[in-house]
Amino acid sequence: MEIIRWLAIILFVVFSLYTLYLFKAENFWKSVKAVWAYRWGQQVIIDLYIGLSLFGFIVYLNEASVPMTLAWMTAFYFLGNPATLLYFILNFHSLVSHF
C-alpha cells in the first residue's frame, strides 16, 4: 500500500510544479473564460467541482469535524487536485484504515 502513497507524492510534486508553471505562463482567468465558452468546458469545470465536493465528504468522514472539512474544502476549491493530493498524502494511513 505504501507504493500508492509514494505515487501520490510524486504526482503531487509534478502536478504542483506544472500548476505553478501555468500560473506564470498564462492568465488563469482568461483561460477559464475561454474554456467556459464551450459547453464541454462548462461540463468539465462543473464535474471538477462535484468531484472536489465528494472528496470533501470523504474528508468529513475521516475527520468528523465540520470546521476541518470546511478548511480543506476551501483549499480544494481554490487549488483543485493538488490540495486533494496533499490531503491524501498527509492522511493516507487514516484513510486506508477505513478499508
Protein Blocks (a to p, Z undefined) as FASTA:
>chain_A
ZZmmmmmmmmmmmmmmmmmmmmmmpcfklmmmmmmmpmklmmmmmmmmmmmmmmmmmmmm
mnopaklmmmmmmmmmmnommlmmmmmmmmmmmmmmmZZ
